[in-house]
Amino acid sequence: MNEPTLDTLAQRLERVERENRSLRRVGVLMLVGVAALLIAAQATANRVVEAEKFVVRDASGKIRAELGAPPDGRVALTLFDREGGLRVELRVLIDGRVGLLLHDKEGKSRVALRVLAEGRPVLGLFDKDQKLLWQAP
């Protein structure tokens, strides 16, 4: 039997180390390529966000805004004050009416701007008891 000499072992070790360096380089290049593909895919995937409802909360966790489209066909954007009170509503109803409602600190409608289903605009001002003070037309 031929026993390996010190020279042949050194040559074999050098060859294995060269192959190992080459494999490491290929592995690093593959990882960089995969990372680049993942980053590129993530960047294009975030261009559209879809949901039935969005909720915006402040740092303390209170809801400050909601945007939603329930299954019944309505759409609404609602804004709340720091205490969680209803302050502004922008609505599109299923019958075609749209409205912008401004509320006081108690959540009562004080100003209402609406476009009725037939297209007629209406502006109304209300007192603290929500009785109509003025309307146009």
VMD Tcl script that builds the backbone (N, CA, C; Angstrom):
set m [mol new atoms 411]
animate dup $m
set s [atomselect $m all]
$s set {name element resname resid chain x y z} {
  {N N MET 1 A 0.816 -1.158 0.000}
  {CA C MET 1 A 0.000 0.000 0.000}
  {C C MET 1 A 0.872 1.237 0.000}
  {N N ASN 2 A 0.358 2.196 -0.709}
  {CA C ASN 2 A 1.077 3.462 -0.761}
  {C C ASN 2 A 0.584 4.357 0.359}
  {N N GLU 3 A 1.462 4.683 1.234}
  {CA C GLU 3 A 1.105 5.602 2.296}
  {C C GLU 3 A 1.377 7.011 1.831}
  {N N PRO 4 A 0.447 7.948 2.113}
  {CA C PRO 4 A 0.653 9.312 1.664}
  {C C PRO 4 A 1.866 9.929 2.354}
  {N N THR 5 A 2.592 10.646 1.572}
  {CA C THR 5 A 3.749 11.345 2.121}
  {C C THR 5 A 3.302 12.718 2.576}
  {N N LEU 6 A 4.172 13.378 3.245}
  {CA C LEU 6 A 3.868 14.713 3.732}
  {C C LEU 6 A 3.615 15.672 2.582}
  {N N ASP 7 A 4.357 15.532 1.487}
  {CA C ASP 7 A 4.159 16.394 0.318}
  {C C ASP 7 A 2.793 16.167 -0.325}
  {N N THR 8 A 2.389 14.926 -0.497}
  {CA C THR 8 A 1.093 14.659 -1.131}
  {C C THR 8 A -0.054 15.133 -0.241}
  {N N LEU 9 A 0.094 14.975 1.075}
  {CA C LEU 9 A -0.933 15.475 1.989}
  {C C LEU 9 A -1.030 16.999 1.911}
  {N N ALA 10 A 0.096 17.669 1.817}
  {CA C ALA 10 A 0.097 19.130 1.710}
  {C C ALA 10 A -0.561 19.568 0.410}
  {N N GLN 11 A -0.308 18.836 -0.695}
  {CA C GLN 11 A -0.913 19.176 -1.984}
  {C C GLN 11 A -2.433 18.976 -1.937}
  {N N ARG 12 A -2.835 17.872 -1.344}
  {CA C ARG 12 A -4.259 17.601 -1.248}
  {C C ARG 12 A -4.957 18.644 -0.363}
  {N N LEU 13 A -4.318 19.007 0.738}
  {CA C LEU 13 A -4.880 20.019 1.621}
  {C C LEU 13 A -5.001 21.364 0.911}
  {N N GLU 14 A -3.987 21.740 0.135}
  {CA C GLU 14 A -4.026 22.993 -0.625}
  {C C GLU 14 A -5.180 22.984 -1.624}
  {N N ARG 15 A -5.399 21.862 -2.312}
  {CA C ARG 15 A -6.491 21.754 -3.275}
  {C C ARG 15 A -7.851 21.878 -2.575}
  {N N VAL 16 A -8.024 21.230 -1.435}
  {CA C VAL 16 A -9.273 21.304 -0.677}
  {C C VAL 16 A -9.521 22.738 -0.203}
  {N N GLU 17 A -8.477 23.421 0.244}
  {CA C GLU 17 A -8.630 24.804 0.690}
  {C C GLU 17 A -9.014 25.727 -0.462}
  {N N ARG 18 A -8.451 25.508 -1.663}
  {CA C ARG 18 A -8.819 26.307 -2.838}
  {C C ARG 18 A -10.288 26.101 -3.182}
  {N N GLU 19 A -10.715 24.846 -3.186}
  {CA C GLU 19 A -12.117 24.542 -3.480}
  {C C GLU 19 A -13.045 25.170 -2.430}
  {N N ASN 20 A -12.608 25.110 -1.178}
  {CA C ASN 20 A -13.410 25.695 -0.101}
  {C C ASN 20 A -13.559 27.203 -0.286}
  {N N ARG 21 A -12.476 27.907 -0.654}
  {CA C ARG 21 A -12.550 29.345 -0.894}
  {C C ARG 21 A -13.487 29.645 -2.058}
  {N N SER 22 A -13.401 28.853 -3.106}
  {CA C SER 22 A -14.279 29.056 -4.265}
  {C C SER 22 A -15.747 28.851 -3.884}
  {N N LEU 23 A -16.019 27.815 -3.130}
  {CA C LEU 23 A -17.394 27.550 -2.707}
  {C C LEU 23 A -17.920 28.662 -1.800}
  {N N ARG 24 A -17.067 29.181 -0.931}
  {CA C ARG 24 A -17.485 30.293 -0.072}
  {C C ARG 24 A -17.841 31.521 -0.896}
  {N N ARG 25 A -17.035 31.830 -1.903}
  {CA C ARG 25 A -17.314 32.986 -2.761}
  {C C ARG 25 A -18.653 32.814 -3.473}
  {N N VAL 26 A -18.882 31.623 -4.012}
  {CA C VAL 26 A -20.143 31.346 -4.701}
  {C C VAL 26 A -21.314 31.472 -3.722}
  {N N GLY 27 A -21.150 30.943 -2.517}
  {CA C GLY 27 A -22.203 31.028 -1.510}
  {C C GLY 27 A -22.529 32.463 -1.132}
  {N N VAL 28 A -21.505 33.286 -0.944}
  {CA C VAL 28 A -21.723 34.691 -0.603}
  {C C VAL 28 A -22.430 35.403 -1.747}
  {N N LEU 29 A -22.008 35.155 -2.983}
  {CA C LEU 29 A -22.661 35.777 -4.137}
  {C C LEU 29 A -24.129 35.361 -4.233}
  {N N MET 30 A -24.407 34.093 -3.955}
  {CA C MET 30 A -25.795 33.627 -3.995}
  {C C MET 30 A -26.633 34.309 -2.910}
  {N N LEU 31 A -26.079 34.446 -1.706}
  {CA C LEU 31 A -26.807 35.120 -0.633}
  {C C LEU 31 A -27.085 36.579 -0.974}
  {N N VAL 32 A -26.096 37.259 -1.536}
  {CA C VAL 32 A -26.286 38.653 -1.936}
  {C C VAL 32 A -27.373 38.745 -3.008}
  {N N GLY 33 A -27.357 37.828 -3.961}
  {CA C GLY 33 A -28.368 37.826 -5.018}
  {C C GLY 33 A -29.766 37.588 -4.478}
  {N N VAL 34 A -29.913 36.627 -3.585}
  {CA C VAL 34 A -31.219 36.338 -2.992}
  {C C VAL 34 A -31.701 37.532 -2.166}
  {N N ALA 35 A -30.798 38.134 -1.393}
  {CA C ALA 35 A -31.174 39.312 -0.600}
  {C C ALA 35 A -31.626 40.452 -1.504}
  {N N ALA 36 A -30.922 40.672 -2.608}
  {CA C ALA 36 A -31.302 41.740 -3.542}
  {C C ALA 36 A -32.683 41.468 -4.137}
  {N N LEU 37 A -32.951 40.217 -4.489}
  {CA C LEU 37 A -34.271 39.872 -5.027}
  {C C LEU 37 A -35.376 40.088 -3.994}
  {N N LEU 38 A -35.123 39.702 -2.752}
  {CA C LEU 38 A -36.127 39.893 -1.704}
  {C C LEU 38 A -36.393 41.370 -1.450}
  {N N ILE 39 A -35.349 42.172 -1.432}
  {CA C ILE 39 A -35.522 43.609 -1.216}
  {C C ILE 39 A -36.293 44.232 -2.375}
  {N N ALA 40 A -35.957 43.843 -3.597}
  {CA C ALA 40 A -36.661 44.384 -4.764}
  {C C ALA 40 A -38.131 43.968 -4.749}
  {N N ALA 41 A -38.403 42.725 -4.387}
  {CA C ALA 41 A -39.791 42.256 -4.335}
  {C C ALA 41 A -40.565 42.986 -3.244}
  {N N GLN 42 A -39.937 43.216 -2.104}
  {CA C GLN 42 A -40.597 43.933 -1.015}
  {C C GLN 42 A -40.902 45.372 -1.406}
  {N N ALA 43 A -39.990 46.016 -2.086}
  {CA C ALA 43 A -40.183 47.415 -2.481}
  {C C ALA 43 A -41.370 47.558 -3.430}
  {N N THR 44 A -41.545 46.634 -4.351}
  {CA C THR 44 A -42.667 46.738 -5.280}
  {C C THR 44 A -43.971 46.274 -4.643}
  {N N ALA 45 A -43.906 45.396 -3.663}
  {CA C ALA 45 A -45.122 44.881 -3.042}
  {C C ALA 45 A -45.817 45.924 -2.172}
  {N N ASN 46 A -45.108 46.926 -1.675}
  {CA C ASN 46 A -45.694 47.898 -0.757}
  {C C ASN 46 A -46.348 49.085 -1.446}
  {N N ARG 47 A -46.528 49.061 -2.719}
  {CA C ARG 47 A -47.118 50.201 -3.412}
  {C C ARG 47 A -48.617 50.303 -3.206}
  {N N VAL 48 A -49.281 49.198 -2.887}
  {CA C VAL 48 A -50.730 49.199 -2.690}
  {C C VAL 48 A -51.033 48.502 -1.370}
  {N N VAL 49 A -51.835 49.149 -0.556}
  {CA C VAL 49 A -52.307 48.545 0.681}
  {C C VAL 49 A -53.819 48.424 0.558}
  {N N GLU 50 A -54.333 47.236 0.800}
  {CA C GLU 50 A -55.767 47.007 0.658}
  {C C GLU 50 A -56.339 46.470 1.960}
  {N N ALA 51 A -57.509 46.976 2.317}
  {CA C ALA 51 A -58.199 46.502 3.512}
  {C C ALA 51 A -59.640 46.989 3.463}
  {N N GLU 52 A -60.489 46.388 4.282}
  {CA C GLU 52 A -61.865 46.858 4.399}
  {C C GLU 52 A -61.969 48.008 5.387}
  {N N LYS 53 A -60.986 48.110 6.293}
  {CA C LYS 53 A -61.021 49.177 7.290}
  {C C LYS 53 A -59.602 49.515 7.725}
  {N N PHE 54 A -59.343 50.813 7.875}
  {CA C PHE 54 A -58.079 51.308 8.410}
  {C C PHE 54 A -58.388 52.058 9.700}
  {N N VAL 55 A -57.585 51.842 10.707}
  {CA C VAL 55 A -57.734 52.524 11.988}
  {C C VAL 55 A -56.406 53.186 12.317}
  {N N VAL 56 A -56.449 54.479 12.644}
  {CA C VAL 56 A -55.248 55.215 13.052}
  {C C VAL 56 A -55.364 55.482 14.546}
  {N N ARG 57 A -54.333 55.073 15.294}
  {CA C ARG 57 A -54.301 55.282 16.742}
  {C C ARG 57 A -53.165 56.231 17.099}
  {N N ASP 58 A -53.352 56.989 18.172}
  {CA C ASP 58 A -52.272 57.858 18.628}
  {C C ASP 58 A -51.313 57.057 19.510}
  {N N ALA 59 A -50.308 57.728 20.060}
  {CA C ALA 59 A -49.281 57.045 20.852}
  {C C ALA 59 A -49.861 56.362 22.086}
  {N N SER 60 A -50.977 56.870 22.605}
  {CA C SER 60 A -51.579 56.255 23.788}
  {C C SER 60 A -52.558 55.134 23.436}
  {N N GLY 61 A -52.754 54.873 22.155}
  {CA C GLY 61 A -53.615 53.780 21.725}
  {C C GLY 61 A -55.049 54.174 21.415}
  {N N LYS 62 A -55.373 55.453 21.556}
  {CA C LYS 62 A -56.744 55.894 21.254}
  {C C LYS 62 A -56.941 56.021 19.748}
  {N N ILE 63 A -58.137 55.642 19.316}
  {CA C ILE 63 A -58.469 55.755 17.894}
  {C C ILE 63 A -58.642 57.227 17.552}
  {N N ARG 64 A -57.930 57.678 16.519}
  {CA C ARG 64 A -58.021 59.071 16.076}
  {C C ARG 64 A -58.691 59.192 14.719}
  {N N ALA 65 A -58.660 58.108 13.921}
  {CA C ALA 65 A -59.292 58.142 12.597}
  {C C ALA 65 A -59.655 56.728 12.173}
  {N N GLU 66 A -60.724 56.628 11.399}
  {CA C GLU 66 A -61.139 55.361 10.798}
  {C C GLU 66 A -61.548 55.619 9.355}
  {N N LEU 67 A -61.165 54.720 8.497}
  {CA C LEU 67 A -61.603 54.738 7.105}
  {C C LEU 67 A -62.107 53.346 6.812}
  {N N GLY 68 A -63.375 53.243 6.426}
  {CA C GLY 68 A -63.925 51.920 6.237}
  {C C GLY 68 A -64.941 51.852 5.120}
  {N N ALA 69 A -65.084 50.641 4.591}
  {CA C ALA 69 A -66.070 50.351 3.553}
  {C C ALA 69 A -66.746 49.037 3.921}
  {N N PRO 70 A -67.799 49.097 4.773}
  {CA C PRO 70 A -68.483 47.867 5.153}
  {C C PRO 70 A -69.173 47.217 3.961}
  {N N PRO 71 A -69.539 45.953 4.084}
  {CA C PRO 71 A -70.148 45.226 2.962}
  {C C PRO 71 A -71.451 45.824 2.445}
  {N N ASP 72 A -72.135 46.676 3.225}
  {CA C ASP 72 A -73.424 47.218 2.778}
  {C C ASP 72 A -73.294 48.320 1.734}
  {N N GLY 73 A -72.081 48.719 1.368}
  {CA C GLY 73 A -71.894 49.694 0.303}
  {C C GLY 73 A -71.570 51.100 0.757}
  {N N ARG 74 A -71.647 51.371 2.064}
  {CA C ARG 74 A -71.290 52.703 2.567}
  {C C ARG 74 A -69.768 52.849 2.608}
  {N N VAL 75 A -69.314 54.093 2.634}
  {CA C VAL 75 A -67.901 54.404 2.846}
  {C C VAL 75 A -67.863 55.584 3.800}
  {N N ALA 76 A -66.951 55.551 4.771}
  {CA C ALA 76 A -66.881 56.659 5.722}
  {C C ALA 76 A -65.450 56.885 6.186}
  {N N LEU 77 A -65.119 58.162 6.323}
  {CA C LEU 77 A -63.882 58.592 6.964}
  {C C LEU 77 A -64.316 59.343 8.211}
  {N N THR 78 A -63.874 58.879 9.363}
  {CA C THR 78 A -64.284 59.460 10.635}
  {C C THR 78 A -63.050 59.899 11.406}
  {N N LEU 79 A -63.089 61.129 11.945}
  {CA C LEU 79 A -61.976 61.669 12.724}
  {C C LEU 79 A -62.432 61.924 14.156}
  {N N PHE 80 A -61.553 61.616 15.106}
  {CA C PHE 80 A -61.865 61.751 16.525}
  {C C PHE 80 A -60.868 62.704 17.192}
  {N N ASP 81 A -61.305 63.349 18.294}
  {CA C ASP 81 A -60.385 64.210 19.039}
  {C C ASP 81 A -59.543 63.364 20.002}
  {N N ARG 82 A -58.705 64.022 20.805}
  {CA C ARG 82 A -57.805 63.305 21.724}
  {C C ARG 82 A -58.546 62.451 22.741}
  {N N GLU 83 A -59.732 62.883 23.112}
  {CA C GLU 83 A -60.509 62.131 24.099}
  {C C GLU 83 A -61.321 61.003 23.464}
  {N N GLY 84 A -61.268 60.874 22.163}
  {CA C GLY 84 A -62.017 59.832 21.470}
  {C C GLY 84 A -63.386 60.277 20.993}
  {N N GLY 85 A -63.683 61.560 21.141}
  {CA C GLY 85 A -64.980 62.075 20.708}
  {C C GLY 85 A -65.051 62.257 19.201}
  {N N LEU 86 A -66.216 61.959 18.652}
  {CA C LEU 86 A -66.457 62.106 17.216}
  {C C LEU 86 A -66.428 63.582 16.842}
  {N N ARG 87 A -65.616 63.953 15.836}
  {CA C ARG 87 A -65.514 65.360 15.436}
  {C C ARG 87 A -65.855 65.595 13.975}
  {N N VAL 88 A -65.422 64.715 13.073}
  {CA C VAL 88 A -65.648 64.923 11.636}
  {C C VAL 88 A -66.046 63.594 11.001}
  {N N GLU 89 A -67.055 63.655 10.125}
  {CA C GLU 89 A -67.451 62.483 9.338}
  {C C GLU 89 A -67.572 62.881 7.873}
  {N N LEU 90 A -67.013 62.087 7.027}
  {CA C LEU 90 A -67.189 62.225 5.583}
  {C C LEU 90 A -67.778 60.904 5.124}
  {N N ARG 91 A -68.993 60.954 4.552}
  {CA C ARG 91 A -69.711 59.712 4.227}
  {C C ARG 91 A -70.175 59.672 2.780}
  {N N VAL 92 A -70.214 58.465 2.251}
  {CA C VAL 92 A -70.894 58.173 0.989}
  {C C VAL 92 A -71.860 57.039 1.315}
  {N N LEU 93 A -73.155 57.300 1.141}
  {CA C LEU 93 A -74.171 56.308 1.487}
  {C C LEU 93 A -74.566 55.490 0.266}
  {N N ILE 94 A -75.256 54.380 0.502}
  {CA C ILE 94 A -75.582 53.463 -0.593}
  {C C ILE 94 A -76.576 54.043 -1.583}
  {N N ASP 95 A -77.386 55.021 -1.162}
  {CA C ASP 95 A -78.366 55.612 -2.080}
  {C C ASP 95 A -77.789 56.768 -2.893}
  {N N GLY 96 A -76.498 57.018 -2.774}
  {CA C GLY 96 A -75.863 58.071 -3.560}
  {C C GLY 96 A -75.658 59.372 -2.823}
  {N N ARG 97 A -76.227 59.518 -1.616}
  {CA C ARG 97 A -76.020 60.744 -0.848}
  {C C ARG 97 A -74.592 60.788 -0.314}
  {N N VAL 98 A -74.062 62.010 -0.241}
  {CA C VAL 98 A -72.749 62.206 0.379}
  {C C VAL 98 A -72.892 63.307 1.420}
  {N N GLY 99 A -72.025 63.277 2.411}
  {CA C GLY 99 A -72.133 64.295 3.438}
  {C C GLY 99 A -70.839 64.514 4.189}
  {N N LEU 100 A -70.692 65.749 4.651}
  {CA C LEU 100 A -69.600 66.139 5.533}
  {C C LEU 100 A -70.254 66.694 6.784}
  {N N LEU 101 A -69.980 66.077 7.926}
  {CA C LEU 101 A -70.581 66.487 9.190}
  {C C LEU 101 A -69.481 66.919 10.147}
  {N N LEU 102 A -69.660 68.099 10.755}
  {CA C LEU 102 A -68.729 68.605 11.756}
  {C C LEU 102 A -69.441 68.580 13.103}
  {N N HIS 103 A -68.813 67.972 14.096}
  {CA C HIS 103 A -69.437 67.767 15.401}
  {C C HIS 103 A -68.771 68.632 16.469}
  {N N ASP 104 A -69.549 68.968 17.506}
  {CA C ASP 104 A -68.978 69.695 18.640}
  {C C ASP 104 A -68.286 68.711 19.584}
  {N N LYS 105 A -67.809 69.212 20.740}
  {CA C LYS 105 A -67.083 68.357 21.685}
  {C C LYS 105 A -67.948 67.245 22.266}
  {N N GLU 106 A -69.260 67.425 22.240}
  {CA C GLU 106 A -70.166 66.388 22.739}
  {C C GLU 106 A -70.534 65.375 21.656}
  {N N GLY 107 A -70.025 65.559 20.447}
  {CA C GLY 107 A -70.295 64.636 19.358}
  {C C GLY 107 A -71.579 64.925 18.602}
  {N N LYS 108 A -72.180 66.083 18.843}
  {CA C LYS 108 A -73.427 66.446 18.154}
  {C C LYS 108 A -73.103 67.188 16.864}
  {N N SER 109 A -73.855 66.877 15.809}
  {CA C SER 109 A -73.654 67.549 14.516}
  {C C SER 109 A -74.002 69.019 14.648}
  {N N ARG 110 A -73.075 69.890 14.243}
  {CA C ARG 110 A -73.319 71.330 14.285}
  {C C ARG 110 A -73.341 71.923 12.887}
  {N N VAL 111 A -72.578 71.320 11.958}
  {CA C VAL 111 A -72.565 71.756 10.561}
  {C C VAL 111 A -72.707 70.505 9.704}
  {N N ALA 112 A -73.609 70.574 8.722}
  {CA C ALA 112 A -73.798 69.452 7.807}
  {C C ALA 112 A -73.835 69.979 6.378}
  {N N LEU 113 A -72.970 69.464 5.575}
  {CA C LEU 113 A -72.962 69.767 4.139}
  {C C LEU 113 A -73.265 68.457 3.442}
  {N N ARG 114 A -74.376 68.448 2.703}
  {CA C ARG 114 A -74.802 67.199 2.065}
  {C C ARG 114 A -75.121 67.446 0.604}
  {N N VAL 115 A -74.961 66.392 -0.172}
  {CA C VAL 115 A -75.465 66.369 -1.545}
  {C C VAL 115 A -76.453 65.213 -1.573}
  {N N LEU 116 A -77.705 65.536 -1.821}
  {CA C LEU 116 A -78.757 64.525 -1.794}
  {C C LEU 116 A -78.678 63.625 -3.021}
  {N N ALA 117 A -79.432 62.533 -2.988}
  {CA C ALA 117 A -79.367 61.535 -4.062}
  {C C ALA 117 A -79.675 62.123 -5.432}
  {N N GLU 118 A -80.587 63.108 -5.491}
  {CA C GLU 118 A -80.930 63.714 -6.787}
  {C C GLU 118 A -79.922 64.774 -7.199}
  {N N GLY 119 A -78.908 65.033 -6.358}
  {CA C GLY 119 A -77.859 65.979 -6.720}
  {C C GLY 119 A -77.993 67.351 -6.100}
  {N N ARG 120 A -79.038 67.577 -5.319}
  {CA C ARG 120 A -79.259 68.895 -4.709}
  {C C ARG 120 A -78.373 69.054 -3.469}
  {N N PRO 121 A -77.591 70.164 -3.392}
  {CA C PRO 121 A -76.761 70.398 -2.207}
  {C C PRO 121 A -77.572 71.045 -1.086}
  {N N VAL 122 A -77.198 70.726 0.145}
  {CA C VAL 122 A -77.858 71.302 1.315}
  {C C VAL 122 A -76.784 71.595 2.357}
  {N N LEU 123 A -76.832 72.803 2.912}
  {CA C LEU 123 A -75.939 73.183 4.000}
  {C C LEU 123 A -76.804 73.528 5.195}
  {N N GLY 124 A -76.502 72.927 6.342}
  {CA C GLY 124 A -77.289 73.200 7.535}
  {C C GLY 124 A -76.410 73.500 8.734}
  {N N LEU 125 A -76.864 74.453 9.561}
  {CA C LEU 125 A -76.203 74.783 10.821}
  {C C LEU 125 A -77.158 74.438 11.954}
  {N N PHE 126 A -76.638 73.817 13.006}
  {CA C PHE 126 A -77.476 73.322 14.091}
  {C C PHE 126 A -77.004 73.879 15.426}
  {N N ASP 127 A -77.946 74.028 16.385}
  {CA C ASP 127 A -77.565 74.480 17.725}
  {C C ASP 127 A -77.091 73.285 18.555}
  {N N LYS 128 A -76.815 73.550 19.836}
  {CA C LYS 128 A -76.276 72.494 20.699}
  {C C LYS 128 A -77.264 71.355 20.928}
  {N N ASP 129 A -78.546 71.603 20.703}
  {CA C ASP 129 A -79.565 70.560 20.829}
  {C C ASP 129 A -79.894 69.926 19.481}
  {N N GLN 130 A -79.120 70.260 18.483}
  {CA C GLN 130 A -79.240 69.764 17.113}
  {C C GLN 130 A -80.526 70.228 16.428}
  {N N LYS 131 A -81.041 71.368 16.851}
  {CA C LYS 131 A -82.173 71.981 16.150}
  {C C LYS 131 A -81.607 72.847 15.038}
  {N N LEU 132 A -82.264 72.808 13.899}
  {CA C LEU 132 A -81.803 73.547 12.728}
  {C C LEU 132 A -81.879 75.048 12.973}
  {N N LEU 133 A -80.733 75.728 12.826}
  {CA C LEU 133 A -80.672 77.188 12.950}
  {C C LEU 133 A -80.801 77.861 11.598}
  {N N TRP 134 A -80.153 77.283 10.596}
  {CA C TRP 134 A -80.118 77.899 9.266}
  {C C TRP 134 A -79.860 76.802 8.245}
  {N N GLN 135 A -80.457 76.961 7.081}
  {CA C GLN 135 A -80.252 75.980 6.010}
  {C C GLN 135 A -80.268 76.688 4.672}
  {N N ALA 136 A -79.439 76.222 3.766}
  {CA C ALA 136 A -79.444 76.747 2.394}
  {C C ALA 136 A -79.312 75.572 1.449}
  {N N PRO 137 A -79.978 75.548 0.397}
  {CA C PRO 137 A -81.110 76.391 0.022}
  {C C PRO 137 A -82.333 76.030 0.820}
}
mol reanalyze $m
mol bondsrecalc $m
mol representation Tube
mol addrep $m
